[in-house]
Amino acid sequence: MTRAGSDTDALGLRGQPAVERITDMLIEAETITRVSGRAELDPERTSAGYLRPRRLHVAAAAIYSLQAQRRMTEILRELSGRECRHRAHRGGSHRPAHRRRAR
């Protein structure tokens, strides 16, 4: 079971795929934030005496963010497609509210 699956199960939201997918996105974003923050907490010193984020952590954050970007894009596409199908099924308007004319 994925971590997102166990979190949503504890909240009683199991079976709502949109909630699980959004939870997955939050976990991805938080992981990137934590790894990037770790680079600042474990700095390396330059020859001039300045501190800079440790490159090992920065590289790990960059690689993970590139992988997560693809997954997060897929999740957003899936969620937006699901919403469009839901609106079409309900007979909702395809025009945004700010473009509808008042009658």
N, C-alpha and C positions, 0 to 999 in steps of 0.2 A: 504494500500500500504506500502511495506517495505521501509526503508530508502534508501536501495540500489536502489530500483525501482525508487524512486523520483530523486536520483542523476543522474542515467543514462538517465532518461527522460529529465532532464534539458540539458543534453549534446547532446540530439538527438540520443542516442544509444539504445533506447528502441527496443526490438525485437531481440537483439543480446544476447542470453543467456550466452555466455562465458564471456562477459563484465560484466553482472550482477553478475555472480558467482564470478568473480575475485574481484569485488567491495565488495561482501559479505565477502570474505576472508580478505580484507584489513580492513574492519570494525571490524572483530573479532580480528585481530592482534593489532589494535590501542586500542581497549577496554582493552585488557590484559596489554598493555604498560601503559595506563593511570591509571589503578587500581594498578599496581605494583609501579608506580611512586608516587601515593598517599600515599603508605605505608611509603615512605621515607620523604614525606613532612609533615606527621603527626606522628613523632616518639614517642616512649615511652622510659622512662629513666629506666635503670636497677638499682638495689640496689647499685651497685658499681659506679654509676654516668655516665655510658656510654649510648649513644643513640642507639637505634636499631629500625628497621622498625616496625610499629605497626602490631601486629600479626593478628588483625581482617582484615586488608586490605590484608595482605599476604595470609591469608586463602581464602578470597574472590577471589583473583587473581588465586590461585591454583585451586579452584573449577571451576571457569569460564574457565580456560585454558584447563582443562580436558574435559569439555563439548565442547568447541570450537575445540579441537583437532579432535574429532570425526566428527564434521561438516566439518572441513577443509579437512580432509582425504577423505570424501565423495565427496567434490567438486573437489579435485584433480583427483580422480578416474574417475569422470564423465567427466571432461575436457580432460583427457588423452584418455579415450575411444572414445570421440567425435572426437579427432584429428586422431586416428587410423582409424576410420570409414571413415573420410574425405579423408585420404590418399588412402585407399583401393578403394574408389569410383573414385578418380581421376586416379587411375592406378599407383600411386607412388610406388617407391621401398620400400621394407620392411627392407632393409639393411641400416645402417647408412652410411653417406657420407664418413667417415674416413675408412670404411671397403671395400668400392667399389674399384675394380681394375681399374687402368687406362688402356685404350685400345689403 
